[in-house]
Amino acid sequence: MHSLVTDVKQDYFESWVTQALIRLKTSSVNRNLDLLSSVYEAAKRWRWIKDNPIRAIKRPQNPPPRDRRISDKEIKHILKALFFDGHIVSESWHQVAVGFLFAIETAMRQGEI
């Protein structure tokens, strides 16, 4: 079944959201809606459609962001698993431990480090 971009209406996407929430988390559904909305915005700029059907959809609410810091006990367990005593960096897993500690101290993510 092929449909033109102009044939797909808001109720189709509302139905999709209902079905998608059965197997996906709300944040995943919202990311998909963001992508679809971008596609429809481009189609609108190109004057293929008059309105973006995604804009009028009531989106599911994302869960609250996580606010958890790793505990000292968890840090000790990870450092022990990496055979890191805090002094000598002689193995590649020790470098991982140093990177891990650096990430904790700076609150940087992997891509930022």
N, C-alpha and C positions, 0 to 999 in steps of 0.2 A: 504494500500500500504506500503510495507516494502522495504527499500533500505539499502544496505550495506553502511558503512561509506565511502567506496571507490567510491561508485556510485554518491555521492552528490558532485556536482561541484560548482565552483565559481559563475557561472551565476544563480544558484538556490538562493544563498545567496544575490546576488545583487538584484534579483527580490523580495526577502523577505524584504530587506531594503526599497525598494520603497513602498511596501505595508504597512510595519510597520510604516513608517513615516506619514501615513494618520491618525493613531490612537495613536501613541506614540510620546513623545518628543525625540529630537535627543540624549539627554543624556541617555535615557532609551534604545534606539536602540544600542548605543555604549556599554552600560553595557552588553546587551545581546550578542553583537558581541565579547566582551572580554571573556565572559563565553564560548561561542562556540569555540573561538580560543584556549582557554585552553584545551578544550576537544580534539581538533584536534592536539594540540601539544603533548598531552599524547599519542594519537594514533600514532603519528609520532615517538615518543620515543620507542614505543612498536613495531615499524616497520609494523604497519597495513597499513599505507599510506606513500606515498613518500613526499607529500607537504601539507601544511596547506592552504586550499582554502580561509580561512578568511583573511590571510595576504595580499593578492593582492586586496582586496576590497577597494574602495574609500569610506571612512567613512564620514558620515555627520558631519559637524562642530558643536561642542557644543556651546551653547550660552555663552557669556562672564559671568564670575562669578559675583554674586551680591556683591555690595559694598555699603551697607547701614547700618547706625547705627540708632538705635531707638531714636526718638526725646524725649526731656525732657517732652513735653506735653503728649506723649504716656506713658512715665514712670509714670507720675502723675496719669493718668487715670487708669493704671493697679494697682498702689498702692491704689488708692481710691476704686477700685473694690474689693481689698483684705482687706479693712478696716485697712490699716496699716498707722499709723501716724509717724513712724520712731522712736518710743520710746519703747513701751511695746510690747513684744512678748508673748502673752498669748493664742493665738489660733493657730490651725494648718495652717490656711491660712496666718497668720503672718509669719510662718516659710517659707512658699512658697515665700512670698514677700522678705524675707531676702535672700533666695536662688537666687531669680530673680536679686536682686541688686548685690549680690556677682558675679553672672555670667556676669553681665554688666561690673563691675569693673575689673574683671580678664580676660575677653574675653574667659572664659572657656565654654565648651559645657556641656550638662547634664551628659554625661558619664564620663567626666573628674572631675566634681564636686563630 
